[in-house]
Each structure stands twice: as C-alpha cells, then as structure tokens.
Amino acid sequence: MSLLRRYFPRTYLARRNLLRARTRTILAILTVAIGVVAVGGLGIFGLAFEADQQATLGDIGNEVRVEAPQQFFSEDDPPELDERRLERVREIAGDAEMTVIRESERNFGGGGEITLPTFALGVTNPKPTYNVVQGEIPDDWNSGAAIDQRTAEFEELSIGDPVTVNGRLQRVTAIIEQPQGFSAIESTNGAALLPMDLVEPGEQPYRGVIIYADNAVEADDIASDLEAELNGPLREDQDQFTVESTEEEAETVEQQFTSTNRFLLAVGSVSLLIAAISITNVQLMSARERRTEIGVLRAVGYGRLDILAIMLLEALFMGLVAAVVGVGLTLGAGAVINDVLLGDPTAFQPDTVQYLVGSFAFGVGICVLAGIVPAWIASRERPAEALSG
C-alpha cells in the first residue's frame, strides 16, 4: 500500500479518479489553461502596448510651454517675453532642457528665383523640439539654415543648397518635420530655422519657450512658478502669457491605457468563466457516473465531508495543473508579444509578475469554485439511493 493511500486517502482517491477519466480530465485542464493564457497574455499585451506607446509618444507629461501674447492681434500694449523675463524663465527652469524661439519678419528666397512671404525663426537648442529627417543640426550650430519638409518640397531644395535668409546667403544643413498645428510655438509654416544670433529681434523679441523637465511633477512645479512669475504682476485687463503643462494630457493617456488593460482583462475573464462551466460539467458527469462508487464509500464509513473533500481535491488538482501550464504558455506568448512590440522577447514590464500571479490564482480559484456545487450534490447522496442506482 502506497504512503499516499495510507496517510492521505482522500488525496489518493481524488488522484485516482482523475487518472481514470484521463481524456476528460485533460480536456478540462486545457480549457482552464486557455483561460489562464487569455487573462495573463492579454495583461502582458496591455503592458507591452503601453510601453511601446509611451516610447513613441515620449515624456509628454514633462513638457512646459510658455507663449508670449500675440502682438499683432492685441489692441493694448501686451507684455513681451523680453530678455529680463527670459532670464527669470531660465532661473525657474533650472537644469531642465529648454528651447527658445524668436521670430523676425523677413522674406525668404529659395534658389534665387522664388520669394515666399515667410519669416525666419531664431532657435536655441533645437534638437529636443524639432525632428530632423535629413542632414543634421550640429551641437555648435552657428551657421546654416534648417527648413521644413513642405518648404523643401515646394522650393525643390536639398541639403547643401543655398538659400537667402534675412538678406544673407545660408546653406541648408537640415530638413525637419513640420510641427503639427498653426499656433504652436515651434510651428515653422515655411520659415527657416537659424541660430539665435542670426535673427534680429522683431516687434516681439521672443515667441516662446519650451521646457523639458525630468518628470511630470517637476513640470507641474515649473509651470506653477512661471504662471506666478509672468502673469502675477500683470493687470487683469492685460493679455496674459500662456503657460501650459502637458501633465493633463499625460494623465488622460494613462487613463486610456488603464481602461484598455481593464477591458482586455475582462475579455480574458470570460474565457475563465467558460472554463468554470466546463469544470462544473465535468464534475457533475463524474459524480453521476460514480454514483454507485460514492454509495459504497458512504456505506463503508466515508462521511459527507470526505466525499466533499475528494471532489474538491479533484477540482483543485485540475486547477493547479491548468494554472501551471497556462502560466508557462503565457510566458511564451508574452515573449512573442514583447518581440513584436518592443523588439526584445525578454522586455517584460515590472507589473508582469502581478498578472502571472493573478492569472494563476484566478485559474485555481475558478476550478475550486466550479467544483463546489458538484461536490455538494455528491456528498448529499444517501448511501441506499446511491447503491440502488
């Protein structure tokens, strides 16, 4: 007699019953394992998708934008973003990266043949703000012009071609993407980007500033300080400086990611509910087929609690095996997902462990819960009725 049978008879009987109905047990385990993969795999997919989108969008919550009031459309004498105010902006920004933009109304000629009614933009530290698609903007940028793709296409310009900007001949050193929007601080709208020293102040010395903080909290603090510094001394009837932090946009994106993950988990949970129905059906069929056997066990001294424990142990064993198989398959699926979205099969996110543990526990719990009703029904059988069939 085996030690398992001698010291743990309930466990022995539960194991024996599952092995006797091997095919049905395997199918039930696979059903639950698929549910575990659905929950864990969709959770990992949500995390990988979020990481991929965050890498694509960048640190959108770390940006602070300061825009001076429009001089042209204002009836009063609006405040300017002058050197004194710009110096205070630099002090408040501290070590954060910053792009400063100044515009000047000038004619821009392309190839000496076409003159566009555009302007030049003087820019300091353009790399964080403008995406270069051709050529390059050197770190020690002190000559040469950068133009957007629309201007390059319209003027048929390429890297190295001469252009006349502010009455001076410059070489095209870089072609940049056209920033989105028409009122954005960094919007070019056909203008040429030049080093700040090459652009003389116009009616509005500086158009605006874009600050890139280390994190969203620092960005929010900088925005609050700038709001107080720039707009605090102004009268209520004066035009205000526009100070914007993208923290709210970042929070909106985070909420969208959270909602997406919850939806994916809900879809995966449906698979586990289907698995629970399958386990319940298997246990009910098993109890019906073993009705006579249950009657014999009751007749030789096994109580209702024993029958209940045996049936629940069967459900527990199926749940444990299914959860282990499901977690293993989930890791494999997660590696494929990471490879497709992030380019690295091992790039599992920190919250992956939570999804794996949660799907494991959910799979085992669903099996045990699904086995309660069949186990209760089997334990309530009267020995005489069970033996009579």
PEQUISUL-V96363 format. One record per backbone hydrogen bond with DSSP energy under -0.5 kcal/mol. NH is the residue of the N-H (numbers start at 0). CO is the residue of the C=O. E is the energy in kcal/mol with one decimal. If there is no record, write none. Layout:
BEGIN
nh,co,e
NH,CO,E
NH,CO,E
END
This chain:
BEGIN
nh,co,e
5,1,-2.1
6,2,-3.0
7,2,-0.6
7,3,-1.8
11,7,-2.4
12,8,-2.6
13,9,-2.4
14,10,-2.4
15,11,-2.6
16,12,-2.5
17,13,-1.8
18,14,-2.1
19,15,-2.0
20,16,-1.4
21,18,-0.8
24,20,-2.4
25,21,-2.7
26,22,-2.2
27,23,-2.1
28,24,-2.5
29,25,-2.6
30,26,-2.0
31,27,-2.0
32,28,-2.8
33,29,-2.3
34,30,-1.5
35,31,-2.4
36,32,-2.5
37,33,-2.3
38,34,-2.3
39,35,-2.8
40,36,-2.9
41,37,-1.8
42,38,-1.8
43,39,-2.5
44,40,-2.5
45,41,-2.3
46,42,-2.0
47,43,-2.8
48,44,-2.8
49,45,-2.2
50,46,-2.4
51,47,-2.5
52,48,-2.5
53,49,-2.6
54,50,-2.0
55,51,-1.8
56,52,-3.2
57,53,-2.1
59,57,-2.1
61,58,-2.0
62,59,-0.7
63,210,-2.6
64,243,-3.1
65,208,-3.1
66,64,-0.5
66,241,-2.7
67,206,-2.0
73,69,-0.5
77,75,-1.0
81,79,-1.6
85,81,-2.7
86,82,-2.2
87,83,-1.6
88,84,-2.2
89,85,-2.3
90,86,-2.0
91,87,-2.3
92,88,-2.5
93,89,-1.6
95,92,-1.7
96,211,-1.1
98,209,-2.8
99,97,-0.5
99,123,-0.9
100,207,-2.3
101,121,-2.7
102,203,-0.5
103,119,-2.0
105,103,-0.7
105,117,-0.5
107,115,-1.8
108,106,-0.5
108,163,-1.8
109,113,-3.1
110,108,-0.6
110,161,-0.8
112,109,-1.6
113,109,-1.6
115,107,-2.7
115,113,-0.5
117,115,-2.2
119,103,-1.9
120,191,-3.0
121,101,-3.8
121,119,-0.5
122,193,-2.5
123,99,-2.0
128,125,-1.2
129,125,-2.7
131,129,-0.7
132,174,-2.8
133,174,-1.7
135,172,-2.1
137,135,-0.6
140,137,-0.9
140,138,-0.5
144,170,-2.8
145,192,-2.0
146,173,-2.0
147,190,-0.5
148,175,-1.5
151,147,-2.3
152,148,-2.5
153,149,-2.5
154,150,-2.9
155,151,-0.7
156,151,-2.3
159,171,-3.0
160,157,-2.1
162,169,-3.1
163,108,-1.6
164,162,-0.6
164,167,-3.1
165,106,-0.8
167,164,-2.0
169,162,-3.6
169,167,-0.5
171,160,-2.3
172,144,-2.6
172,170,-0.7
173,144,-1.1
174,133,-2.4
175,146,-2.5
176,130,-2.2
178,176,-0.6
186,183,-1.0
190,187,-1.2
191,118,-1.0
192,145,-3.5
193,120,-3.0
195,122,-1.0
197,194,-2.1
198,195,-1.5
199,197,-0.6
201,102,-0.8
201,203,-0.5
204,202,-0.6
206,100,-2.1
207,100,-1.6
208,65,-2.7
209,98,-2.5
210,63,-3.4
211,96,-2.9
212,61,-3.0
212,210,-0.7
218,214,-2.1
219,215,-2.3
220,216,-2.1
221,217,-2.6
222,218,-2.4
223,219,-2.1
224,220,-2.3
225,221,-2.6
226,222,-2.3
227,223,-1.9
228,224,-2.4
229,225,-3.1
230,226,-1.8
231,226,-0.7
231,227,-0.7
233,230,-0.8
237,234,-1.2
241,66,-2.7
242,240,-0.7
243,64,-2.7
243,241,-0.6
245,62,-2.0
247,244,-0.6
249,245,-2.2
250,246,-2.6
251,247,-2.3
252,248,-2.2
253,249,-2.4
254,250,-2.4
255,251,-2.0
256,252,-2.4
257,253,-2.5
258,254,-2.5
259,255,-2.3
260,256,-2.5
261,257,-2.3
262,258,-2.3
263,259,-2.5
264,260,-2.3
265,261,-2.2
266,262,-2.2
267,263,-2.3
268,264,-2.4
269,265,-1.4
270,266,-1.0
271,267,-1.4
272,268,-2.1
273,269,-2.1
274,270,-2.0
275,271,-2.1
276,272,-1.9
277,273,-1.9
278,274,-2.5
279,275,-2.5
280,276,-2.3
281,277,-2.5
282,278,-2.6
283,279,-2.4
284,280,-2.5
285,281,-2.4
286,282,-2.6
287,283,-2.2
288,284,-2.5
289,285,-1.8
290,287,-1.2
293,289,-2.9
294,290,-2.1
295,291,-2.1
296,292,-2.4
297,293,-2.3
298,294,-2.1
299,295,-1.9
300,297,-1.0
301,296,-2.7
306,302,-2.0
307,303,-2.6
308,304,-2.5
309,305,-2.5
310,306,-2.3
311,307,-2.2
312,308,-2.5
313,309,-1.9
314,310,-1.8
315,311,-2.6
316,312,-2.9
317,313,-2.2
318,314,-2.3
319,315,-2.7
320,316,-2.4
321,317,-2.5
322,318,-2.6
323,319,-2.4
324,320,-2.5
325,321,-2.8
326,322,-2.7
327,323,-2.1
328,324,-2.4
329,325,-2.3
330,326,-2.3
331,327,-1.7
332,328,-2.7
333,329,-3.0
334,330,-2.1
335,331,-1.7
336,332,-2.5
337,333,-2.8
338,334,-2.0
339,335,-2.1
340,336,-2.8
341,337,-2.4
342,337,-0.9
342,338,-0.5
343,337,-1.2
346,343,-1.8
347,345,-2.2
351,348,-2.1
352,349,-0.8
354,350,-1.5
355,351,-2.3
356,352,-2.9
357,353,-2.6
358,354,-2.6
359,355,-2.2
360,356,-2.7
361,357,-2.6
362,358,-2.4
363,359,-2.3
364,360,-2.9
365,361,-2.6
366,362,-1.7
367,363,-2.3
368,364,-2.7
369,365,-2.5
370,366,-1.4
371,367,-0.6
371,368,-1.0
372,368,-0.6
373,369,-0.6
374,370,-2.0
375,371,-2.7
376,372,-2.5
377,373,-2.6
378,374,-2.3
379,375,-1.1
380,377,-1.2
385,381,-2.7
386,382,-2.4
387,383,-1.6
388,385,-0.8
END
